[in-house]
Each structure stands twice: as structure tokens, then as C-alpha cells.
Amino acid sequence: MPRLTHLAALLVAAASALGSPWTHAYTDKPVKMIVPAPPGGTIDVLARIVGDQLSRDIGQPVVVENRPGAGGAIAVKYLLSQPADGQTLMMTASNVLTEVPHVLKGGFDPLKDVQPVALMARSSLLLIASPQFPARDAKEAIAYVKAHPGQVSYASYSAGTASQYAGAILNQAAGLDMQHVPYPGSAPALAQVMGGQVPLMFDGSVTARPLIAANRVRLLAVATQARLPEFPAVPTFAELGYPALDFANWTGVIASSQMPAPLVEKIHAVLRKVAANPAVRASVANAGFEPMADRTPAQARDELREEFTRNAGIVKRYDIRLN
């Protein structure tokens, strides 16, 4: 019996050294990953990449459940209706918490009712143009819009998001008069840009990237602090003299603020391992996301608050409304 006990101990130690999934499990039950968007969208894609690896790491099924609508509020309110025990999590883009609530009251407080558990990846905002638009770069585009006041429109993937904010800021900073045309998501807006019905759009890098590669839209500038490694020849708006145009959404896992801190830390550690997995990193990059350095839950909460406060100022200054 002592030999069997010793052998069992050695097997457990070996499993731990090899990173056995069970050594990282925080639950012995299936997990639901709520997504505030339809299947096939960028949040859904990341949720399924993360969910597949999370399932392997904890030895439990992870079921992605799509609950779109009301600017993400339907999904958030469902999350809050469930026990804060780690069995129900939500993958979301930060705009659901930091942009939309300023113009669409969803019945929850993003700073009090939910908390970020792990930020997984980032998507930057890009200015793109239809292939038919005569400007070849951002400088030419600004000059063209100036020469045609009130005649040039820009699409957004939703009113009350950075996709709209960016156009409002550029209008004021460059003395332009672009007309805003909101759409219910990137896909319908991009269809109009590709077809030339709307010449310009601020879109996220995840959805715009494959269309840029296929020459179905033209990339004019990036709304980031530094040039993107994938597009080294494309200038930032800061280089063009418009530093306020700096937008990037993170996508990550959130939970109810009622979840106890020790459990948040456990889940964060598991998700940090998922994010560091080479296969996951490759899949995330192939989907068009940019990697993020790890943030502790406390750091993520601070970043959420800063982004929320910044966007509140933008909405007030530029009088941005849902309709």
C-alpha cells in the first residue's frame, strides 16, 4: 500500500509538471460563455477560440451562447441574472461597456454591475474608403471632403460607438462636414462601403483586415498611437495632426461584480494560460486581433473606468446621440 501511495503521488506530481488540464480547473461543471452578438462576428470568433482551449484546460465543456441585441444589454442582463459562481462568463468587446451605455441606457451600470476578468486581445480602429473613392490616402481624403462640404458621408457599425466618435472628432478637428450614416454592425456597413454607396468608414481592424487584403476597401489611416506592424506604410492620425483620433477596443471576459475576488483571480489565471497558448495566439492573430499584455483584474478595472470616462467626455463634447 505505501508503494501504491507513493506511485500515486508521483503520478500527480508528473501531471502537474506536464500542465494537466485538471491542475488548472476552477470548476467541475460545464461553463457557459455568453456573447452579446450573433454567431460569426468578431466577438463570437474569439469566444470560440478561447472557449475551445478553456474546455481542454479545465476538463469541462464550454458552451458559447449568443444573446445579441440592445447594444449588448440583453447579454449583460442575462449574465447578471445567473449565479456569480464562474459557471456563466461573458466574452465582450469593451464598447459594450464603455461606448454604447453613454447613448443607450441598457439597465445596467458597467462600472458597478460587472467586472473584467481577463482582457484577451485588441482591435484598432481604421479609416477605410470604397475602391471608387478618388482619394488615395488620408491627406487626399480630407482635402476632397473639404472641397465637397456636406456631400461626403461616412458609415459606422453603430451609433454611439467609436466608429461614430472618430468621424465626429475628425469633422471638428479638420473642419469637415461629413454626414454620419449608422448601420447595425460592421457587415452591412462594409457592404455599402465596398459597393461605393458610402465612401468612408471607421471600422475595426478585425473585420476590415481581410477586405483590405483583398483590395475590396482601401486603408487610408489608422487611429492608433503607433503605426500597426501589419500596415507599416500607413500613417496614424497623430502623424497627420489629429492625435485625438486614438481608438482601440479590447475584447475579453467579464463577470458579475458579485463574483468573489478569489474566484476572479482563479479564473483570471486559467484565462491567462489560455491566452499564452501558442495555438490560441496564432488563431487570435489569424482572426485579425492584436495581442495584449496581461492585465490583472484590478488593472483591467482601472482601464475600463478610464475608457468609460474618456468616452463620456467625447459624447458630451461632440453631442453624440443614438439617432
C-alpha positions as CSV (number, residue, x, y, z in Angstrom):
1,M,0.0,0.0,0.0
2,P,2.8,2.6,0.8
3,R,4.3,1.8,-2.6
4,L,0.9,2.5,-4.3
5,T,0.5,5.7,-2.4
6,H,4.0,6.8,-3.4
7,L,3.3,5.9,-7.0
8,A,0.0,7.9,-6.9
9,A,1.9,10.9,-5.5
10,L,4.5,10.6,-8.3
11,L,1.7,10.5,-10.9
12,V,0.0,13.6,-9.5
13,A,3.3,15.4,-9.5
14,A,4.1,14.4,-13.0
15,A,0.6,15.5,-14.2
16,S,1.2,18.9,-12.5
17,A,4.6,19.3,-14.2
18,L,3.1,18.5,-17.6
19,G,0.3,21.0,-17.1
20,S,-2.5,18.5,-16.8
21,P,-5.9,20.3,-17.5
22,W,-7.2,19.2,-14.2
23,T,-4.5,21.0,-12.3
24,H,-5.8,24.3,-13.8
25,A,-9.5,23.6,-13.3
26,Y,-11.5,26.1,-11.2
27,T,-14.8,24.2,-11.7
28,D,-16.1,20.6,-12.2
29,K,-19.1,21.7,-14.1
30,P,-19.8,22.9,-17.7
31,V,-19.3,26.6,-18.4
32,K,-21.4,29.0,-20.5
33,M,-19.7,31.7,-22.4
34,I,-22.2,34.4,-23.3
35,V,-21.6,36.5,-26.4
36,P,-23.5,39.8,-27.0
37,A,-23.5,39.4,-30.8
38,P,-24.7,36.9,-33.4
39,P,-22.7,33.8,-34.4
40,G,-19.8,34.5,-36.8
41,G,-19.0,38.0,-35.6
42,T,-15.6,39.0,-34.2
43,I,-16.6,38.6,-30.5
44,D,-18.1,35.2,-31.3
45,V,-14.9,34.1,-33.2
46,L,-12.7,35.0,-30.2
47,A,-15.2,33.4,-27.8
48,R,-15.0,30.1,-29.7
49,I,-11.2,30.2,-29.9
50,V,-10.9,30.8,-26.2
51,G,-13.7,28.5,-25.3
52,D,-12.2,25.5,-27.1
53,Q,-8.9,25.9,-25.2
54,L,-10.5,26.7,-21.9
55,S,-12.5,23.5,-22.2
56,R,-9.4,21.5,-22.7
57,D,-7.6,23.2,-19.8
58,I,-10.4,22.7,-17.2
59,G,-11.6,19.4,-18.5
60,Q,-15.2,20.7,-18.8
61,P,-17.4,21.7,-21.8
62,V,-17.5,25.4,-22.6
63,V,-20.7,26.3,-24.4
64,V,-20.8,29.6,-26.4
65,E,-24.3,31.1,-26.1
66,N,-25.2,34.0,-28.4
67,R,-27.6,36.6,-26.9
68,P,-27.4,39.7,-29.2
69,G,-29.5,42.9,-29.1
70,A,-29.9,46.2,-27.3
71,G,-26.3,47.2,-27.7
72,G,-25.1,44.2,-25.6
73,A,-27.6,44.9,-22.7
74,I,-29.5,41.6,-23.3
75,A,-26.4,39.6,-22.8
76,V,-25.2,41.6,-19.8
77,K,-28.5,41.4,-18.0
78,Y,-28.6,37.6,-18.6
79,L,-25.1,37.3,-17.1
80,L,-26.2,39.3,-14.1
81,S,-29.3,37.0,-13.7
82,Q,-27.1,34.0,-13.2
83,P,-25.2,32.9,-10.0
84,A,-21.7,34.6,-9.8
85,D,-20.0,31.2,-9.4
86,G,-17.9,31.1,-12.6
87,Q,-20.3,28.8,-14.5
88,T,-21.5,31.7,-16.6
89,L,-19.0,34.2,-18.1
90,M,-19.3,36.7,-20.9
91,M,-16.9,37.5,-23.8
92,T,-17.4,41.0,-24.9
93,A,-15.8,43.9,-26.7
94,S,-15.2,46.9,-24.5
95,N,-17.5,49.1,-26.5
96,V,-20.5,47.3,-24.9
97,L,-19.3,48.7,-21.6
98,T,-17.5,51.9,-22.4
99,E,-19.2,53.4,-25.5
100,V,-22.8,52.3,-26.0
101,P,-24.0,52.9,-22.4
102,H,-23.5,56.7,-22.9
103,V,-26.2,56.8,-25.6
104,L,-28.3,53.7,-25.0
105,K,-29.4,53.0,-21.5
106,G,-29.3,49.2,-21.1
107,G,-30.5,48.9,-17.5
108,F,-27.1,48.1,-16.0
109,D,-24.1,50.1,-14.7
110,P,-20.9,49.0,-16.5
111,L,-18.7,50.3,-13.7
112,K,-20.7,48.7,-10.8
113,D,-22.5,45.7,-12.1
114,V,-19.8,43.9,-14.0
115,Q,-16.1,43.4,-13.7
116,P,-13.4,42.4,-16.2
117,V,-11.7,39.1,-15.5
118,A,-9.2,38.9,-18.4
119,L,-8.5,41.1,-21.4
120,M,-7.7,38.8,-24.3
121,A,-7.0,40.8,-27.4
122,R,-7.3,44.2,-29.0
123,S,-8.8,45.6,-32.2
124,S,-7.7,49.0,-33.6
125,L,-9.9,51.5,-35.5
126,L,-9.0,52.1,-39.2
127,L,-10.2,54.7,-41.7
128,I,-11.1,52.9,-44.9
129,A,-12.6,54.0,-48.2
130,S,-14.5,52.4,-51.0
131,P,-12.5,51.4,-54.1
132,Q,-14.3,54.1,-56.1
133,F,-13.4,56.9,-53.8
134,P,-10.9,59.2,-55.6
135,A,-8.5,59.9,-52.6
136,R,-5.6,57.5,-52.4
137,D,-4.6,58.4,-48.8
138,A,-5.9,60.2,-45.7
139,K,-4.5,63.7,-46.7
140,E,-6.2,63.5,-50.1
141,A,-9.4,62.2,-48.5
142,I,-9.5,65.2,-46.1
143,A,-8.8,67.6,-48.9
144,Y,-11.6,66.0,-51.0
145,V,-14.1,66.2,-48.2
146,K,-13.2,69.9,-47.6
147,A,-13.8,70.6,-51.3
148,H,-17.2,68.9,-51.1
149,P,-18.9,70.1,-47.9
150,G,-21.9,68.2,-46.8
151,Q,-21.6,65.8,-49.8
152,V,-19.5,63.1,-48.3
153,S,-20.8,60.6,-45.8
154,Y,-19.1,58.1,-43.5
155,A,-20.5,54.8,-42.2
156,S,-20.3,53.5,-38.7
157,Y,-21.0,50.0,-37.3
158,S,-23.4,51.6,-34.8
159,A,-24.4,54.9,-33.5
160,G,-22.8,55.7,-30.1
161,T,-19.6,53.8,-30.8
162,A,-16.0,54.8,-31.6
163,S,-16.9,54.2,-35.2
164,Q,-19.1,57.3,-34.9
165,Y,-16.9,59.2,-32.4
166,A,-14.0,59.1,-34.8
167,G,-15.9,60.8,-37.6
168,A,-17.3,63.5,-35.3
169,I,-13.8,64.2,-34.0
170,L,-12.3,64.4,-37.5
171,N,-15.1,66.7,-38.6
172,Q,-14.3,69.2,-35.9
173,A,-10.5,68.8,-35.9
174,A,-10.2,69.1,-39.7
175,G,-13.1,71.5,-40.3
176,L,-15.1,68.9,-42.3
177,D,-18.8,68.3,-42.8
178,M,-19.1,64.6,-43.3
179,Q,-22.5,63.1,-42.8
180,H,-22.9,60.1,-40.4
181,V,-24.7,57.0,-41.6
182,P,-25.0,54.4,-38.9
183,Y,-25.6,50.7,-39.5
184,P,-26.5,47.7,-37.3
185,G,-23.0,46.2,-37.3
186,S,-19.8,46.1,-39.5
187,A,-21.1,43.7,-42.1
188,P,-23.9,45.8,-43.5
189,A,-21.8,49.0,-43.3
190,L,-18.9,47.4,-45.1
191,A,-21.2,46.1,-47.8
192,Q,-22.2,49.7,-48.6
193,V,-18.6,50.9,-48.5
194,M,-17.4,48.1,-50.8
195,G,-20.3,49.0,-53.2
196,G,-19.5,52.7,-53.1
197,Q,-22.8,53.8,-51.7
198,V,-21.0,55.3,-48.7
199,P,-17.4,56.3,-49.4
200,L,-15.8,56.3,-46.0
201,M,-15.9,54.3,-42.7
202,F,-14.1,53.9,-39.4
203,D,-14.1,50.2,-38.8
204,G,-12.3,47.7,-36.5
205,S,-9.2,46.0,-37.8
206,V,-10.6,42.5,-37.3
207,T,-13.5,43.0,-39.9
208,A,-11.6,45.4,-42.2
209,R,-8.4,43.5,-42.4
210,P,-9.5,40.7,-44.9
211,L,-11.2,43.3,-47.1
212,I,-8.1,45.4,-47.2
213,A,-6.0,42.4,-48.2
214,A,-8.5,41.6,-50.9
215,N,-8.4,45.2,-52.2
216,R,-12.2,45.4,-51.6
217,V,-11.6,48.6,-49.5
218,R,-8.7,50.9,-49.3
219,L,-6.9,51.7,-46.0
220,L,-6.2,55.4,-45.5
221,A,-5.0,55.9,-41.9
222,V,-5.0,54.1,-38.5
223,A,-6.5,55.6,-35.4
224,T,-3.7,54.4,-33.1
225,Q,-0.8,55.8,-31.2
226,A,1.8,54.0,-33.3
227,R,1.7,52.5,-36.8
228,L,0.4,48.9,-37.0
229,P,3.1,46.3,-37.8
230,E,0.8,44.8,-40.4
231,F,0.5,48.2,-42.2
232,P,3.9,49.9,-41.7
233,A,3.4,52.3,-44.6
234,V,0.0,53.6,-43.4
235,P,0.2,56.7,-41.1
236,T,-1.5,57.3,-37.8
237,F,-3.9,60.2,-37.4
238,A,-1.4,61.6,-34.8
239,E,1.2,61.9,-37.6
240,L,-1.4,63.7,-39.7
241,G,-2.0,66.2,-36.9
242,Y,-5.1,64.7,-35.2
243,P,-3.9,63.0,-32.1
244,A,-7.4,62.7,-30.5
245,L,-8.2,60.0,-33.1
246,D,-6.8,57.1,-31.0
247,F,-9.2,54.2,-30.6
248,A,-8.8,50.5,-29.8
249,N,-11.3,48.2,-28.3
250,W,-10.2,45.3,-26.1
251,T,-12.2,42.0,-26.2
252,G,-12.2,40.0,-23.0
253,V,-14.0,38.0,-20.4
254,I,-16.2,39.7,-17.8
255,A,-18.3,38.5,-14.9
256,S,-20.8,39.8,-12.4
257,S,-19.3,42.2,-9.9
258,Q,-20.8,39.9,-7.2
259,M,-18.2,37.3,-8.1
260,P,-15.8,36.9,-5.1
261,A,-12.3,38.2,-5.7
262,P,-10.6,34.8,-5.0
263,L,-12.7,33.2,-7.7
264,V,-12.0,36.1,-10.1
265,E,-8.2,35.5,-9.6
266,K,-8.6,31.8,-10.2
267,I,-10.4,32.3,-13.5
268,H,-8.0,35.0,-14.5
269,A,-5.1,32.7,-14.0
270,V,-6.8,30.0,-16.1
271,L,-7.6,32.5,-18.9
272,R,-4.1,33.9,-18.8
273,K,-2.8,30.4,-19.5
274,V,-5.3,30.1,-22.4
275,A,-4.1,33.4,-23.9
276,A,-0.5,32.3,-23.7
277,N,-1.1,29.1,-25.5
278,P,0.8,29.2,-28.9
279,A,-2.1,27.7,-30.8
280,V,-4.5,30.2,-29.3
281,R,-2.2,33.1,-30.0
282,A,-1.9,32.0,-33.7
283,S,-5.6,31.7,-34.1
284,V,-6.2,35.1,-32.5
285,A,-3.7,36.7,-34.8
286,N,-5.2,35.0,-37.8
287,A,-8.6,36.4,-36.9
288,G,-7.1,39.9,-37.1
289,F,-6.8,40.7,-33.4
290,E,-3.7,42.3,-31.9
291,P,-2.1,40.7,-28.8
292,M,-2.4,42.4,-25.4
293,A,0.0,42.3,-22.4
294,D,-1.7,40.6,-19.4
295,R,-3.6,42.9,-17.0
296,T,-4.5,41.9,-13.5
297,P,-8.3,42.2,-12.8
298,A,-7.5,45.4,-10.8
299,Q,-5.6,46.9,-13.8
300,A,-8.4,45.9,-16.2
301,R,-11.0,47.6,-13.9
302,D,-8.9,50.8,-14.0
303,E,-8.6,50.6,-17.8
304,L,-12.3,50.1,-18.1
305,R,-13.0,53.1,-15.9
306,E,-10.5,55.3,-17.8
307,E,-12.0,54.3,-21.2
308,F,-15.6,54.9,-19.9
309,T,-14.7,58.3,-18.6
310,R,-12.9,59.3,-21.8
311,N,-15.9,58.3,-24.0
312,A,-18.3,60.2,-21.7
313,G,-16.3,63.3,-22.4
314,I,-16.4,62.7,-26.2
315,V,-20.1,62.1,-26.2
316,K,-20.7,65.3,-24.3
317,R,-18.3,67.4,-26.3
318,Y,-19.5,66.3,-29.7
319,D,-23.2,65.9,-28.7
320,I,-23.3,62.3,-30.0
321,R,-26.7,60.7,-29.9
322,L,-28.1,57.3,-30.8
323,N,-30.3,58.7,-33.6
